[in-house]
Amino acid sequence: MKLDTKATIEGITEVLEHYKTLKKIAGDNYVSKITAVFSFEPRSYTGTVRNPIEEHIVRQETARSYMDKIEQAINKIRDPYYRQVLIEKYVKSNISDIAIYMDLEYSSTEFYRLLDKAKIEFAHYYDGGSFLKYEKGKSVKDLFDFLGEL
């Protein structure tokens, strides 16, 4: 089975692009509402009690867990150039791609080629390789099934 690099890169790009949002959620402090909400409609009773502080803490912990997965996968990458490109683009503050590849002294073509290779390497380590896509829509589970049949 051959790896579908385009589909894998698209999936991993989506994961990496959410890193900064996760970082904001994980470090966000809870601010309670202090203003009253007025409505002409009566409140409906759903049978459950909302606990906004608990919901906030759960959201924070979930964000931290995803951040940890991303950071661990980046740290497992052996090639320091791949790690550096991923960290500069997705982990550090908002910098344009042009500024990144100028700072790292790469040409634009070389930068994007290196970035794609880094994403493939990242996909192998992130979440046990679950984002690896194979041709004809197959996944890692299908690969294991195929290898089990041999």
Stockholm file with secondary structure:
# STOCKHOLM 1.0

chainA/1-150         MKLDTKATIEGITEVLEHYKTLKKIAGDNYVSKITAVFSFEPRSYTGTVRNPIEEHIVRQETARSYMDKIEQAINKIRDPYYRQVLIEKYVKSNISDIAIYMDLEYSSTEFYRLLDKAKIEFAHYYDGGSFLKYEKGKSVKDLFDFLGEL
#=GR chainA/1-150 SS CCBCHHHHHHHHHHHHHTHHHHHHHHHCCCCCCCSCCCCSSCCCCCSCCCCHHHHHHHHHHHHHHHHHHHHHHHHHCCCHHHHHHHIIIIISSCCCHHHHHHHTTCCHHHHHHHHHHHHHHHHHHGGGGTTCCBGGGBCHHHHHHHHHHC
#=GC SS_cons         CCBCHHHHHHHHHHHHHTHHHHHHHHHCCCCCCCSCCCCSSCCCCCSCCCCHHHHHHHHHHHHHHHHHHHHHHHHHCCCHHHHHHHIIIIISSCCCHHHHHHHTTCCHHHHHHHHHHHHHHHHHHGGGGTTCCBGGGBCHHHHHHHHHHC
//
